């Protein structure tokens, strides 16, 4: 199952304090799939199924970090985990990966690497009965707009693959 939110309503505040409501259509064609292991590894694949190249943020800078969210349904309860945005970077400049038409990029997320919030200091493991929704949530930004980086929200239900 794949979910795609196709438009975002954005409120812009102008220099004169007027409020402008704009409807923004993110570029389409980016899709996500995911697999999880019992040890807390989430293997994500982002693919470009559009007719043109799509730029996605490199995850090793503040523009590309902290866009992944996990929603885990276990025993009727939902747990939410997200990448901690409070990280240090040795070099921090906006950089992206260009996905040509038909290209995919594989991303390994380790929920137990210390870079995730919502864990309450517990180690995360997944099982075959868990339902794990993996979400890629990229807001618009001045830098993203000028570099033509993809923005929006996409999600997929992860497949459990054991270890």
Backbone torsions as a table, in degrees:
resi	resn	phi	psi	omega
1	UNK	NA	131.2	178.7
2	UNK	-124.0	139.0	178.7
3	UNK	-118.0	143.0	178.9
4	UNK	-140.5	122.0	174.1
5	UNK	-92.9	118.0	-169.2
6	UNK	-93.0	-17.1	178.4
7	UNK	-147.0	152.4	180.0
8	UNK	-126.4	138.6	172.6
9	UNK	-92.7	129.4	-175.8
10	UNK	-125.3	135.7	175.8
11	UNK	-100.9	124.8	179.6
12	UNK	-110.9	134.3	176.8
13	UNK	-104.5	121.9	-178.9
14	UNK	-85.0	171.7	-178.8
15	UNK	-61.8	-24.5	179.9
16	UNK	-93.0	13.3	179.0
17	UNK	68.3	15.2	173.2
18	UNK	-76.8	148.3	178.9
19	UNK	-102.4	129.9	179.1
20	UNK	-120.1	125.8	176.9
21	UNK	-99.1	123.1	-177.3
22	UNK	-123.7	142.8	174.2
23	UNK	-99.5	122.8	-176.2
24	UNK	-113.5	129.9	176.8
25	UNK	-101.6	110.3	177.8
26	UNK	-69.7	155.0	176.9
27	UNK	-60.7	137.2	-179.8
28	UNK	-96.3	172.4	175.6
29	UNK	108.2	-11.9	178.1
30	UNK	-91.6	128.4	179.5
31	UNK	-129.0	153.0	-178.5
32	UNK	-124.0	143.9	169.6
33	UNK	-135.5	157.7	-175.5
34	UNK	-151.2	152.6	173.7
35	UNK	-132.8	144.7	177.9
36	UNK	-122.9	149.7	176.5
37	UNK	-111.6	164.9	-179.7
38	UNK	-64.7	-21.9	-177.6
39	UNK	-87.0	3.9	177.0
40	UNK	94.8	12.9	177.0
41	UNK	-90.1	132.3	176.6
42	UNK	-115.6	115.7	177.3
43	UNK	-98.6	116.6	-174.9
44	UNK	-111.9	144.1	173.3
45	UNK	-127.1	121.3	172.9
46	UNK	-101.1	127.1	-178.7
47	UNK	-125.2	143.3	177.9
48	UNK	-98.4	108.1	177.5
49	UNK	-106.3	17.4	179.0
50	UNK	-86.3	-178.8	179.7
51	UNK	-91.2	-1.4	-177.6
52	UNK	-137.1	171.2	176.6
53	UNK	-66.9	150.1	175.6
54	UNK	-128.5	131.8	175.4
55	UNK	-95.2	132.8	173.9
56	UNK	-123.8	144.8	-178.4
57	UNK	-59.6	139.9	169.1
58	UNK	-69.4	132.5	-174.2
59	UNK	-78.3	0.2	-176.8
60	UNK	-100.2	27.8	172.3
61	UNK	-143.8	169.7	-174.5
62	UNK	-67.0	-20.9	177.5
63	UNK	-75.6	-32.8	-176.2
64	UNK	-101.0	-12.6	-179.6
65	UNK	-80.0	155.3	169.8
66	UNK	69.5	35.3	177.3
67	UNK	-105.8	-4.4	-177.3
68	UNK	-97.4	138.2	176.2
69	UNK	-131.4	146.3	175.4
70	UNK	-123.6	132.9	174.5
71	UNK	-117.7	114.7	-175.2
72	UNK	-111.1	121.4	176.0
73	UNK	-100.9	116.5	-177.6
74	UNK	-140.3	124.1	179.4
75	UNK	53.2	40.0	176.9
76	UNK	78.9	0.6	178.6
77	UNK	-111.8	148.1	178.5
78	UNK	-107.8	127.8	173.1
79	UNK	-111.7	137.8	-178.7
80	UNK	-116.9	129.9	177.8
81	UNK	-126.5	143.1	178.3
82	UNK	-143.9	152.7	178.0
83	UNK	-65.8	133.5	-179.2
84	UNK	-69.8	122.0	-179.1
85	UNK	-77.3	-12.6	-177.5
86	UNK	-89.3	77.6	-179.6
87	UNK	-126.7	158.9	175.9
88	UNK	-101.6	144.4	178.8
89	UNK	-124.2	136.9	179.5
90	UNK	-69.9	-34.5	174.8
91	UNK	-137.8	126.9	-174.8
92	UNK	-127.7	97.6	174.9
93	UNK	-141.0	150.4	-177.9
94	UNK	-67.3	117.3	176.8
95	UNK	-136.3	154.0	-175.8
96	UNK	-138.8	166.8	174.2
97	UNK	-109.2	129.7	177.7
98	UNK	-92.0	123.0	175.6
99	UNK	-102.6	111.4	175.7
100	UNK	-70.1	166.6	178.1
101	UNK	-51.8	124.4	178.3
102	UNK	86.7	-8.9	-180.0
103	UNK	-76.8	154.5	175.7
104	UNK	-133.1	153.9	174.0
105	UNK	-127.7	135.2	178.5
106	UNK	-97.5	135.8	-179.4
107	UNK	-130.6	129.5	178.2
108	UNK	-102.1	123.1	177.2
109	UNK	-113.0	126.0	177.5
110	UNK	-109.2	105.9	-175.9
111	UNK	-64.8	-18.7	-178.5
112	UNK	-101.5	18.2	-177.0
113	UNK	-87.6	3.1	179.0
114	UNK	89.8	-2.7	-177.7
115	UNK	-101.0	14.8	-176.8
116	UNK	-118.0	145.1	176.0
117	UNK	-107.8	156.4	179.8
118	UNK	97.6	5.0	-175.3
119	UNK	-88.1	-18.5	-176.1
120	UNK	51.9	40.0	179.6
121	UNK	58.9	23.7	176.9
122	UNK	-102.2	144.8	173.6
123	UNK	-77.0	137.1	-179.4
124	UNK	-97.5	134.7	170.9
125	UNK	-134.3	154.2	-180.0
126	UNK	-116.2	152.8	175.5
127	UNK	-131.8	170.6	-177.2
128	UNK	-64.6	-22.7	-179.1
129	UNK	-86.6	-12.7	177.8
130	UNK	-71.2	144.0	169.2
131	UNK	-107.4	118.6	-176.1
132	UNK	-117.9	118.0	175.0
133	UNK	-99.2	123.5	179.3
134	UNK	-105.5	125.5	-176.5
135	UNK	-121.5	136.9	175.4
136	UNK	-113.2	111.9	-169.8
137	UNK	-122.7	105.8	-176.3
138	UNK	-119.1	112.6	178.3
139	UNK	-77.8	163.7	174.9
140	UNK	-72.8	155.1	175.9
141	UNK	-153.0	161.8	178.2
142	UNK	-59.6	-45.2	-179.2
143	UNK	-67.0	-41.5	178.7
144	UNK	-62.9	-39.7	178.4
145	UNK	-63.6	-46.0	-177.4
146	UNK	-70.5	-29.4	179.4
147	UNK	-94.2	1.5	179.9
148	UNK	57.8	48.0	178.8
149	UNK	-90.5	138.9	-179.9
150	UNK	-58.4	143.4	173.4
151	UNK	-139.6	157.3	-179.6
152	UNK	138.9	-165.8	179.5
153	UNK	-133.8	127.9	172.8
154	UNK	-132.4	155.7	-177.9
155	UNK	-152.7	159.7	176.4
156	UNK	-149.4	150.7	171.5
157	UNK	-82.4	126.0	-176.0
158	UNK	-77.9	148.1	174.9
159	UNK	-91.7	133.9	175.9
160	UNK	-82.8	127.3	-178.5
161	UNK	-121.1	9.5	179.7
162	UNK	74.3	-139.5	178.0
163	UNK	-121.1	NA	NA
